[in-house]
Amino acid sequence: MAKQLLTDLTAYQPPAALAGLPSDTAVLLAFSGGMDSGVLLALLAEQAKQDGFSLTLAHVNHGIRGADAIRDRAFCCEMAKAYGLEICVLDADVPAIAAARGTGIEETAREVRYAFFERVMRERKIPILATAHHADDQLETVLFRLCRGSGLRGLCGIAPCRRFGDGYLVRPLLAVAKAEIDAFCKARSLAYVTDATNADPTYARNRIRAEVIPVLSSLFDAPQKRVAELTDTLRADEAFLSEAAERIYAETVDAEQLPCAALVNQPCAIQTRVLRLWAQKSADIQLERIHLDSLSAMLAPDCEDTVETALPRDHIAVRWFGNLRILSRLPAVLPSEPIPLTFGRTVLGDCEITVEKQPDERKVHNLYTQTCIISSSVFDIIKNSAYWRSYREGDRILQGGMHKKLRKLWNTASVPPRLRAALPILCDAEGIVWAPYAGMRDGISAQGGAVEIVVKMFSK
């Protein structure tokens, strides 16, 4: 059994970037003290002697299990001493961190744990992190995600190797069944500790492990192995589709906006991946199925402009002039007091205003950048009384000899109502001088030497 597991470990074919590392490359082992990480420790310790690489252990006390966690911490330190290895230990108060963040205990524990591993790797210049996930973990993960309605990416399960920080995270035992690990442990008489929470039936994964997998094993021969083969196939499919989506994203989309016409006729598999990429790059948010369905509907040619949909983390997606853009759910509130018109750069809420003598090269006037040109003589007259303020219901601007409602001008320009409160309006003693998407007041000349006012909307 030991020989077979060592063969599985050394026969693993990593990605080219990882395969190019020398055999004496240092490894950090995530060590809980349980059976799985204990077996991986025994295997890596043997391999370290053979290949001459440095092996370091990392253990996290999450501050969840009281005395049991302290016991596990002491055991891990004893094991490190027995193997003659260095161990890095983190004592964390995960419940307190989770309460402060408003996140779940398990999610927070994982984030704390992996942040610690990444820090140790960076500080000690260790490029490889090894964890003891095995084939039964893979089966549990796929079943769990399947029943939660995960897509192809989720059904790829646990990756045997992936980028992690500045290095790689590898799982050498991912093709090895738990029964094989148990047999190896008994054959070597390896000591380990048991986490009592792993038997707690309130956790879905524990019930899958205790109740579902035994039934599957009685019906099918080695379901762990079959699922491992399946995830290998799915990862190859996912890689192909993701590469195609990234190529289309690079050719047609930027972080500011997504042109609906470029995506509406793409296959669903590509469309959803491009939408995920866009949301992640534009606002660092992860989309669920409900969000993808709403965004897909907004891509349709017959979808009206100004329609919007809610996204995670207090964001919205707005369709505007055939493009989608992600904005904060509520626009930043403009200051209640008037802001004087001055040369230079001013930030008001979500907008960035630049006022300067007209440069040789004009700023681009587009959907999210509006430009106002005022003659120097007129600017000199209004500059001491002009100021910026937010929109007020009933605002009017003199254009074509008529006082036109700003609200109607914005309706014509298809400015979404939610965004109007975020737009700065330039005023003086006589009323509105200029408003984005509405234009200039009668009598404001742009002839002769001029001053350029550029308002970049939603600059954040």
Phi, psi and omega in degrees: 000315180301316180298319181295316180295321176296324177295315177301319183293313185278340181275351181301129181259104182279172176302162184304318182299323180279323180297336180281352179287146179293159184293342180263020179295133183294149182230139171252127180256124172287111191241112179267340186096354179283177183301314186297309181290334176293318177295316180296324176300313180300318181291316182291325178297319177296316181294325181296320178294322182288315185264348178078025178267156179277130179242125179237144179258151176225128182231141179239125169265109186282353180071030184252323191254018173058232185298325180298321180293322177295322176299314181297320180300312180297320180298316181297320178295322178294319179295320178299318179296319181297324180272355182071034183244156175275144178232137175254130185238137174241127172257114184238155174252078185299318178303319179292319179296317180297319180296319180293324181275340186074031181243169181286158182298311183296316179298315181294319179301317180295316180298316179296316182299309184286331174296321177294314179301316181296321179295316179299316179299318182292314183293326184258004179055047176259119186272351185232129171250128178249134174237161189260028176299140183233185187295327177291324175298320179297315179298315178301315183297315181295316179297316180299312182289325178301314183285344175268000177083028180295153175275195184301318182299317180293324181285353173291345175072210182276128180284136178294335179204136177207163175296142179211113184059232178267005183226222184224149171252123181240151180231084187296338184262012188295336178267003184257130181286154180301323180299322178292320178296318179298317180296318178297317181299316180292321181296326180267354184054046181282138177276148177200166176249159182243129177273113184297334182291343178293345178255003182287115184288354178287342177269130184302317182298323180295321179291323175299317181294317187276330188245320187277312184297320176301322178294315179299321180293332178282339182265327186230151179280118176048064179300333178299317181293320181295319179292325176299318177295320179298314183295327176299316179295315182295323179296323178295317178296316181297319180299318180296313181293321180294320178297319178296318179295319180295324178293316179294320178301313182297329183276333191234343190236148168233174185292339183283314184207158181240116179288120185298321184297331182285343187242339190298329183263005177285151175303151182305320182299325179278317183304311183294325180290322177294319178298319178297315178301313182299314181296321181291315182285327183281320186223006180057046178237151180255129184266140173262176182302319182298323179288319180297320179297317180294317180293322178299320178295327180287345179283339187300142181301329182273005177285134181287146172292159181079357176291150182218163177216150181283142177234168180298163174056045174058042174242161173228156170251131181241135172266126184215117181053044175077011178235152173257141177220142178261130181229164172298147183303317177244124179301149177299135183285131176288152179303144182289329181274151178298145179249121183300148175282121181223159174289155179100204186251134177227136176252123178236108180060239180267007186245147176244123184248130177237127179238123180204161173301138188308118181284171178296326182250118182290146174289152179288130177260109182220195187302323186249003176229113182251137185240138178235126179250125180235135180299150183300322182294319178291320180299319179298328180286318188268346192298329182280342180246351183282149182203163177258143174209173179272168179293143175235139179302130181096358179305138177229155177226139181280113179218133180061032179077006181233147174273103186264141178291130180298324180300319180290321178297321179289327175299317179297325180276002180059039176280118181303134181307323182298332185274345188295326180293343182267355184271128178281139181244131180270124184230163168218194184297337182268356179127208182285128176272315183201147176221138177304139178069002178242325177107195188262155175284148175308140174091354178269109187271150175244013183279156177075198177303139190225160173248134180255129175247121181243125176245116177261112182283146171056045185295340181276000000 
